[in-house]
Amino acid sequence: MKAREIEPEHVDAALAEIEMTAKNPYEEEMLLCELQQKAEKQLREQGDFGKEAIGDFWLLVGTRPYMRVCHAYVETLLVNRKMRLAAKECESMLRLCSRDNLGIRYTLIHIYAYLEEEKAAQKIFKKYHGAEETRLPLAMALLSYKLGKEEAARKYLQMLLDNTKDVKKFFSAYGTKKMETYTETLSPYSYRPHTMEELFLAFTDHAYAYGDAHAFFFWAKESLRGMKRVSAKR
């Protein structure tokens, strides 16, 4: 609050104030939308929205507060289940910062999985080298399964198995007390990539995609029983 009094135009301070004082998800969404527009106007006036900057946001320190506001706005849209608006905002963020320092690709591909938009998801998977990732093939396995493409879903499961440790344990934990116990011990600030920690993080961060996908988890558990790590990359 004091930071806002001293520097009323401070974007990060305004973001913190909204997150602390918004009375409900609707109010938070409206306030974040307003702040996003205001922060974008500031950047444009400063010349930070020029063609030479597009794609390299976040590398420019002055753009980071704006990107943090965009990220918070996406999260609120997801809470409010405005999925296509959230997808549009994620697409905009990736256009501004193609290197994706905030990990927006993970959110976007899970939104596509939720919306069952295969072509758009495949573009993200290809652009960000999904075959070497954990969360991207997990999302694609879910999406393929939802579309009735089980052969394709198994291929993504195989990638996941090759890239990430303890995949079978993760799926075996689903529907048991182990799942709940483990997710409660996760740190939201750190995890070990390509481990069960990242799988559980994906499960909790993208609950809108996985929360009701019960059949997928039981199908994957059965499918993985006959699989072996072919070319373990981790």
Buried (B, 14 or more C-beta within 10 A) or exposed (E): EEEEEEEEEBBBBBBBBBBEEBEEEEEBBEBBBEBBEBBBEBBEEEEBBEEEBEEEBBEBEBBBBBBBBBBBBBBBBBEBEBBEBBBBBBBEBBEBBBEBEBEBBBBBBBBBBBBEBBEBBBBBBEEBEBBBBBBBBBBBBBBBBBEEBBEBBBBBBBBBBBBBBBBBEBBBBBEEEEBEEBBEEBEEEEBEEBBBBBBBBBBBBBEBBBEEBEEBBEBBBEBBEEBEBEEEEE
